[in-house]
Amino acid sequence: KTLETRRVTYWSRSRKEFWIKGETSGHTQELVDFRVDCDRDALLMIIRQVGPACHTNRRTCFYTSVRDGEERELMGPMEG
């Protein structure tokens, strides 16, 4: 579906249905490039993000780093 529409589509385990990122929030993900690794067991989607991607109102869900055994927050929530 993602490749057909160029809008990133996910499977929701809690809803038990597919959903298109940004359908209700407007925080869409437009597919720029879709890549697979050499073993064909991992996917990488390069996207154009509009608004925050994370439900915590951050640009990404990957805002915590682990360095020297300590968690460090890399960014706060977006303004607005």
JOLIN-V943129 format. One record per backbone hydrogen bond with DSSP energy under -1.0 kcal/mol. CO is the residue of the C=O (numbers start at 1). NH is the residue of the N-H. E is the energy in kcal/mol with one decimal. If there is no record, write none. Layout:
# JOLIN-V943129
CO&NH&E  CO&NH&E
This chain:
# JOLIN-V943129
1&5&-2.6  2&6&-2.6  6&31&-3.0  8&21&-2.1  10&19&-2.5  12&16&-1.8  12&17&-1.0  17&12&-2.5  19&10&-2.9  20&23&-2.2  22&26&-1.8  26&28&-1.5  28&50&-2.6  29&8&-2.3  30&48&-2.5  33&46&-2.9  35&44&-2.4  37&40&-1.4  42&37&-1.8  44&35&-2.9  46&32&-3.2  46&33&-1.8  48&30&-2.2  54&57&-1.9  57&78&-3.7  58&53&-1.2  58&54&-2.1  61&63&-1.3  63&74&-3.9  65&72&-3.2  67&70&-2.1  70&67&-2.7  72&65&-3.1
